[in-house]
Amino acid sequence: MKKSIVFILFPVALFSCKKEVSLPEYNVDPVVTAYLSPGIAFSLLLAHQQSTSSETFSGPSLDSLDITVTSNDTVYHLTSKGNGVYTDSELILRAGNKYDLQFAYNNKVVTASTVIPLKPASVTQSATEISIKQVTSSTTTTFPPPAQADPVTLTWSNDDASYYLIVVQNLEKNPIRVIDTTSTSADTTLIFRNRPTISASEDINTRSFTYFGRHRIVLFHINPDYASLYDNSSSNSQNLSTPSTGINNGVGIFTGINSDTLYLQVDKQ
């Protein structure tokens, strides 16, 4: 799974020209990005915090840290690959295992822990193919409007009420738009997602599809820290505007994920 540098933005302090206000000392903490998925080697990305201020803040080198990960009573020393990337090819991630991260940074000990969830079980989908009417500039408006296709319902086992997240991606190289008019936005996304849920089923509304063709539906089993990112509407898996509370003396995300993949064909009606 791709990982990207995470930037934490802080508000700029406001002050009056009549009264001097001393700014608090900037606290340089590392930004950790790690989505641990089973079957691959351990990898994480570190970055410095960055400020909206014109002042430049810096911290210790990101590529010379002694970073350890402990799992099943075995301690692994990660290898720096440069640009804040650390890996260990011998540490293959496993579902159900706990991983404890630790390293020293800016005279503090940074720690974090996570468990990789089990793969979603008993996953089914209500349809593997649906038809949607295309809307173009020449489409005639009718009343009442034509009925929408039934939503695609995913179901799975969730006896412990843990969190799940659905992500849908169009796989076509040159997909055809569902709504193709002169006012259609040029940046229509190929990917959309539902908000995390603790239920055992979720509907994918057919109005969410912006393109025809083959789609990949990924059902992620996620931890509460990942789900909490969606409490802030400006947060998503690539832009963490709210520091994670699961990392001591650091910010970012250190979490385990697991998934199952389904496919859906969306045709013109």
matplotlib code that plots the C-alpha trace (Angstrom):
import matplotlib.pyplot as plt

x = [0.0, 1.3, 2.5, 2.9, 4.5, 2.0, 2.1, 0.6, -0.5, -0.7, -2.6, -0.6, -0.7, -2.5, -1.2, -1.8, 0.7, 0.2, 1.1, 3.9, 3.0, 5.7, 5.2, 5.5, 8.6, 7.9, 7.9, 9.5, 7.9, 8.3, 5.4, 4.9, 3.1, 2.6, -0.2, 0.7, -0.9, -0.3, 1.9, 4.4, 7.6, 7.4, 7.9, 7.2, 7.8, 9.0, 8.8, 9.3, 6.4, 6.0, 4.5, 2.4, 4.7, 7.5, 10.0, 11.8, 11.8, 14.1, 14.7, 17.1, 18.1, 15.4, 17.8, 20.1, 17.7, 17.8, 14.2, 13.1, 9.9, 9.0, 6.7, 6.3, 9.2, 11.6, 13.2, 13.9, 16.2, 14.9, 17.2, 17.1, 16.5, 16.8, 14.2, 12.6, 11.8, 12.7, 12.1, 13.0, 12.7, 12.8, 9.8, 6.8, 3.6, 1.0, -2.7, -3.5, 0.1, 0.9, 3.7, 5.5, 7.4, 10.2, 12.9, 14.5, 13.9, 14.7, 15.6, 12.2, 11.3, 8.7, 6.5, 3.4, 1.6, -0.9, -2.4, -3.2, -6.9, -8.1, -9.2, -12.9, -14.9, -18.0, -18.0, -20.8, -22.2, -25.8, -24.8, -21.7, -23.2, -25.5, -26.8, -27.0, -28.6, -26.0, -26.8, -25.6, -26.3, -29.0, -30.7, -34.4, -35.7, -38.7, -41.1, -41.1, -37.4, -36.4, -35.9, -32.3, -30.7, -30.8, -27.7, -25.0, -25.0, -21.9, -22.3, -19.7, -19.2, -18.8, -19.6, -17.3, -18.6, -15.2, -14.6, -14.8, -14.3, -15.3, -13.2, -14.3, -12.0, -12.7, -10.2, -10.7, -7.9, -10.3, -13.6, -16.8, -18.5, -22.0, -22.7, -21.2, -22.4, -20.8, -20.9, -19.3, -16.3, -13.0, -11.6, -14.2, -12.4, -11.9, -12.1, -14.7, -15.3, -18.0, -17.4, -16.2, -18.9, -19.3, -22.2, -22.1, -23.4, -23.2, -24.9, -22.9, -25.3, -25.4, -25.3, -21.7, -20.5, -19.0, -17.8, -18.9, -16.8, -15.1, -14.7, -12.7, -14.4, -12.1, -13.5, -11.0, -11.0, -9.5, -8.6, -10.4, -7.5, -7.8, -11.6, -11.3, -9.6, -13.0, -14.5, -13.0, -14.4, -11.1, -9.1, -8.5, -6.0, -3.5, -3.9, -3.9, -4.9, -5.5, -2.6, -3.0, -3.3, -1.8, 1.7, 3.6, 5.8, 4.9, 2.0, 0.7, -0.7, 0.7, -2.0, -2.8, -5.3, -6.6, -8.9, -10.8, -11.4, -14.6, -15.4, -18.4, -19.3, -21.2, -22.9, -24.9, -28.6]
y = [0.0, 3.5, 5.7, 9.4, 12.2, 13.6, 17.3, 18.7, 22.3, 24.6, 27.9, 31.1, 33.2, 36.5, 39.5, 43.3, 45.9, 47.6, 44.7, 42.2, 38.6, 36.0, 32.9, 29.6, 27.5, 25.3, 21.6, 19.5, 16.0, 13.4, 12.6, 8.8, 7.2, 3.5, 1.4, -2.2, -4.8, -8.6, -10.4, -7.6, -6.5, -3.8, -0.3, 3.2, 6.8, 9.6, 13.4, 16.6, 18.8, 21.8, 25.1, 27.6, 30.3, 31.7, 30.5, 27.3, 24.6, 21.6, 18.5, 15.7, 13.8, 11.4, 8.9, 8.1, 7.0, 3.6, 2.5, -0.8, -2.8, -5.6, -8.5, -11.9, -11.1, -10.5, -7.1, -5.9, -2.9, -1.1, -0.1, 3.4, 3.6, 7.4, 10.2, 9.0, 5.5, 2.6, -1.1, -4.6, -7.3, -10.1, -8.7, -10.0, -8.7, -11.1, -10.6, -10.8, -9.8, -6.8, -4.5, -2.1, 0.8, 2.7, 5.2, 8.3, 11.7, 15.2, 13.9, 12.1, 8.4, 7.9, 4.9, 3.4, 0.1, -1.5, -4.9, -6.0, -6.9, -10.2, -10.3, -9.6, -12.8, -14.1, -11.1, -11.1, -8.5, -8.2, -7.7, -8.1, -6.0, -3.0, -0.6, 3.1, 5.6, 8.1, 11.8, 14.0, 17.5, 16.1, 14.0, 14.8, 15.7, 13.6, 13.8, 11.9, 11.2, 7.6, 5.2, 4.7, 1.3, -0.5, 0.1, -2.6, -4.1, -5.6, -7.9, -9.4, -11.0, -8.4, -10.0, -7.7, -4.4, -3.5, -0.8, -1.4, 0.9, 0.5, 2.0, 1.8, 2.4, 2.5, 0.3, 1.5, 3.3, 5.6, 5.4, 7.0, 9.4, 8.7, 12.4, 13.8, 17.4, 20.7, 21.5, 18.3, 18.9, 18.0, 16.5, 13.8, 11.3, 7.6, 6.6, 7.1, 5.7, 5.3, 6.5, 3.8, 1.7, -0.8, -2.6, -5.9, -4.4, -1.3, 0.1, 1.5, 4.1, 4.0, 7.8, 7.5, 6.0, 8.7, 6.3, 3.2, 0.1, -2.3, -1.3, -2.7, -2.7, -3.1, -3.8, -2.7, -4.0, -1.1, 0.0, 2.7, 5.2, 5.0, 5.4, 8.4, 10.3, 10.6, 12.4, 15.5, 15.9, 17.4, 14.3, 11.3, 8.5, 10.7, 14.0, 13.8, 17.2, 15.9, 14.3, 10.7, 10.1, 6.6, 7.9, 9.0, 12.1, 12.1, 12.6, 10.9, 7.3, 3.9, 1.4, -2.1, -2.8, -5.9, -6.2, -8.3, -7.4, -7.7, -6.5, -4.8, -4.0, -0.8, -0.7, 1.9, 1.4]
z = [0.0, -0.8, 1.9, 1.8, 3.9, 6.4, 7.1, 10.4, 10.0, 13.0, 13.1, 12.9, 16.1, 15.8, 17.6, 18.0, 16.9, 20.2, 22.4, 22.0, 22.4, 23.0, 20.9, 22.6, 21.8, 18.8, 19.8, 17.1, 17.1, 14.4, 12.1, 11.8, 8.9, 8.9, 7.6, 8.5, 6.2, 6.5, 4.1, 3.4, 5.0, 7.8, 6.5, 7.9, 6.9, 9.1, 8.5, 10.3, 11.4, 9.2, 10.1, 8.2, 9.6, 7.5, 10.1, 9.3, 12.0, 11.9, 14.0, 14.2, 11.0, 9.9, 8.4, 11.4, 14.0, 15.9, 15.4, 16.9, 16.4, 18.8, 18.0, 19.6, 21.9, 19.0, 18.6, 15.0, 14.2, 11.2, 8.3, 6.9, 3.2, 3.1, 2.9, 6.2, 5.1, 7.4, 6.7, 7.7, 5.0, 7.7, 9.6, 7.5, 9.0, 10.2, 11.0, 14.7, 15.7, 17.9, 16.9, 19.3, 17.9, 19.8, 19.0, 20.5, 18.8, 20.0, 23.5, 23.8, 23.5, 20.8, 21.2, 19.5, 19.4, 17.1, 16.2, 12.6, 12.4, 11.0, 7.4, 6.9, 7.1, 5.3, 2.9, 0.3, -2.2, -3.4, -7.0, -9.3, -12.1, -12.2, -14.9, -14.5, -16.9, -18.4, -18.1, -21.0, -22.2, -24.5, -21.8, -21.6, -18.1, -17.1, -14.2, -12.1, -12.5, -13.5, -10.6, -9.4, -9.4, -6.1, -3.9, -3.8, -0.3, 1.2, 4.3, 6.5, 9.9, 12.7, 16.0, 18.0, 16.4, 15.1, 12.4, 8.7, 5.7, 2.1, -0.7, -4.4, -7.3, -11.1, -13.0, -16.5, -18.4, -20.3, -18.3, -19.6, -17.2, -15.8, -15.9, -19.0, -19.6, -20.3, -16.6, -15.4, -13.3, -14.9, -11.7, -11.1, -8.9, -9.8, -6.1, -3.4, 0.0, 2.7, 6.2, 8.7, 10.3, 13.1, 11.5, 9.6, 6.3, 4.3, 1.1, -1.8, -3.3, -7.1, -7.2, -5.9, -9.1, -11.5, -14.2, -16.0, -16.2, -13.8, -10.2, -7.4, -4.0, -1.0, 2.4, 5.1, 8.6, 10.5, 14.1, 16.0, 15.6, 11.9, 12.1, 14.3, 11.5, 9.8, 12.8, 11.2, 7.7, 6.6, 7.5, 5.3, 5.0, 3.3, 5.1, 8.9, 10.1, 13.6, 15.5, 16.5, 20.2, 19.7, 19.3, 22.4, 21.8, 18.1, 15.7, 12.6, 12.3, 13.3, 12.6, 11.3, 8.5, 6.7, 3.7, 1.3, -2.4, -4.5, -8.0, -9.6, -13.3, -13.9, -17.3, -19.2, -18.9]

ax = plt.figure().add_subplot(projection="3d")
ax.plot(x, y, z, "-o")
ax.set_aspect("equal")
plt.show()
